[in-house]
């Protein structure tokens, strides 16, 4: 994979701490590219072209050795890299109860904050977003002073043929400003329709977030406040998580800032189920000439 890029003052935060219970293994580190690349290698390459000069991998402690052995050396000299460990110990003990796992993607992003500088792009380690998506949200930050951004994918292009998925549905106004983001779960095709586990039919062109965000530093301060409030109220409940869309939704609803929904038509694909692996390999093989 070529690693030519351009300079900038933006950090890519890759969320790679997930347990991957449906997948059954550390999909963050699985070699699925034609030359043994992982999906996060493609994220790094594309984000670098969008102006990122550093990357932070949010991991769980059990993955540290593997990242230090296989991921960081591949990008040495190309990007500044750091590992941020997402821990239950990030919250005071009086709010943790007997909890043994961290608190979701908002907590993961917060773990990366000490290693970031300037604006941040955020993505998942097990998704391929397409180069144009990184370029588009980076451009939204550059061209819209004060605003944050989220890549919006058409729902019909983000489904898995192997089972239900969760997607954050993005409602927006006529100017493309996010007005609400709502997590929907168990989304599948049902005949010609797309339905969720509530039984609601969702329009095929509904824009959804696949967790590709662009934030200015001000949002990261809001994130810290939201997490502190969350753990005080619900931190000890082992079923509760605080997701990035939850924080963004409250942020927008309270009028504290503006988030742009940036429509993208890139080829998204990812690994939720083991059966998705071969589809991902085939997609990456077809894109090999671009990398």
N, C-alpha and C positions, 0 to 999 in steps of 0.2 A: 504494500500500500504506500503510495507516495504521500509525503507529509509536508508539501509546500503550502504556505499559507501567508497571511498578512498580519500585521501587528494590530493591537487594540488594547483596551483597558477593561476587558470583560472576563469574568470567570465562568466557566462551565461547571455546574454542580451535577454530578451523575448519582442518582439514587440507586444504590446497589446493595442495600442491607436486607432486602426482602428474604423471607424464608422459602419462597417458591414452593409452597405445600402442594399446589395442584400440579406443578411441573415435576416435582420429585427430585430436585437436585439444584446445584449452583449454576443456574442458567446464565448468570452474569458473566461466567468465565468459560462458557462453552464455545469451542471453536466451530463456527458455522460458516465462515467466509471461505472463498475458494483458495485462499492462502493461509488458512488457519486463524483468520481474524475472529474476534468476538464482536457482538453488536456494539459494545461500548467503544471498540476501536473505530467503527464507522462514525459514531457520534463525535468522537474527538476530532477526527479528520474534518467532518463537515462544520463543526462548531469553530474550528480554527480558521476555516475560510470565512466564517461570519465575523471574525474579529476577536475570538477568545485567545488569550495568551496564557492562561492558567486553567487548571482543572482540579477539582476536588471530588474524590470518590467517597461517598458516604457508605460505610460498610458496617457489618457486625464484626466483633473481635475475632471470631472463628475464621474469617476470610483474610485477615491481615497478612498472614504468611504467603498465601497464594497471590495476593495483589503485589506484595513486595517482590515476589519471585518472578512473576510472569507479566504483570501489567505495567508497573512503573518503569522497568528497564526498557520496554519497547518505545516509550515516549520520552526517555531521558534526552535532554538537549533540544527537544521539540516544543515542549510545554513545561511550565512550572507545574508540578503535581504535588498533591497532598492527600493523605488519608484522614478522614474524619470518622470516628467510631460513634455510632448511635447507641447509647446506653440507657438502661433504666435509671442508673445512678445520676442522670442529668437532672432529675427532679428531686427535691428534698424528701428524705425518708418519711416524714409525716404525711406525705401525700401519695406515696407509692403503694401502701398496703403490702400485699403479697404478690404484687405484679411481677412477672418474670420477662415480659417482652416490651419493647418500646411502644411509642404512641402514634405511629403512622407517619405519613409523608411530611406533614408540617414539622413534626419533631425532627425528622431526618434533615430537612433543609436547615433548621435551626442549628443542628450539630455542625453544619458546614460553615456557618457565618464567620467564626474566628479566622478561617483560612481564605476568605474572599476579599476582593478589593474592587471597589466600583460597582458597576452593574453586574447582574448575574443572569445567565441562562440556566434553566433547570430541565433535566430530562430523566427518563427512566433508563436503567442499564439494559433492559430486555426488550426495547422497542427500536425500530428503525423508522426515522421520521422523514428522511429525505433532505437533501442539501438545501433546497429552496425554502423549506420551513424554517431552518435556522437563519438563513439570510433574511427572510421576511420579518421575523420577530425582532431581529437585531436592527433592521431598518426602521421598524415601528418605534423603537426606543430612540433612535437617532433623529427621526423626523417629527416626533411628537413629544416635546419637552414636558416632563412631569408625569407622563403616562407610563403605565406598565402594559404588558401584552401577553396574550395567550394564542397559541396556534389552534385554529378551529378546523377540524377534519369533518367531512361529511360522514354521518353515522354509518351509512351502508358500506363504506370502505374500511371500517374498523372492526368488523365482526370476525369471529373465529368459527370455522365450520365444525369445530370439535367440542363446543359447549358454550354456555352462557358467559357473558362478560359484563364488567361494570364500566360505565362511561359517565363523565361529567357533562351534562347537557348545558350549553351556553346560550342563554337568552341575551339579545342585544337590541339596542335601539337603531334608528335609521342611520346614525352616524357610525355604527360599528362599535359602540361603547357597551361593554358588558353590563347588563342590568341584574342578572341572576345566574348562578351556576348551581346545578343540582345533580347530585350523584344518583344515577339509576343503575339498578343491579339486575342480573339474570337476563340480559338482553340477548335475544336469539332471533333467527329468522323463523317465521311460522307461515309456510306457504309463500305468498307474495308479500306478506307484511313483516314488519319488524316489531316485536313486542318485548316488554320487560316483565319482571316477575310480579308486577301488580296487575298485569293484563292490559296495560295501556299500549295502544298502537303509537309508535313513534315515527314521524315522517323520515323518509330515507335521507333527505338532505339536511336534517338537523345537524347543526354544528356542535361537535363535542370536543372537549379537551382530552388529549392523551398525555397530559402532564408535561407538555413542552411550554414553559413559561419564560418570560423575560421581566425581571424585576429591577427597579432602582433601589438603592440602599435604604430609602425611607420605608419601603415595605418590610424589609427585614427587621426593622425596629418594631413595627406593628406585629410581626410574627412572634417576637419574644414576649410581648405583652399578652397576646392571645394564648400562647402556650402556658404562661404562668397562670392565667385565669382558668384555663381548662384543667390543669392538674390539680388546682385547689378544689375545684368542684367535682371532677369525675376521674381523677388520675388513678384512684385505687381500683376502679372497675376494670377487670381484665378484658372486657369486651369492647371498651371504648377506645376510639382512635381519633386523632385530630388530623384531618387531611388538608392539603394545601387548598383545594376548592372550598372547604368550610371557612377557612380564614379569609380567602378572597371574597366569598359571598358576603360575609359580615362587613368587610372593609368597604365594599361597594354600596351595600345597603345603608351603611351609616354615612355615606357621602364623604368618606375620608380620602378618596382618591379615584382615579380613572384607570380602567383596564380596557384595552382595545382587544377585540376579537379579530384576529387576522386570519381570514379564510385561506387555506392552502389546499392544493390539489396534488400534493406529492403522494408517492406510493408509500403508505404506511404498512408495516407488518411487524409482528412481534411474537413472543413465545409465552403463551399462557399455559398450554397443555403440551405434554410430550409429543403429541401428534403434529404440533405446529412446527417441529424442528425441520422436517424435510421441506416443507413449504418455504421456510425462511432460507434454507440453503439454496433452493432453486431460485428464489428471488435475488439473492445476493450474487449468485453465479451469473444471472442475466445482467447485473449492473457492474460486473468486474471491470469492463473497459473504462468506466468512469473513475476508478480508484487505482 
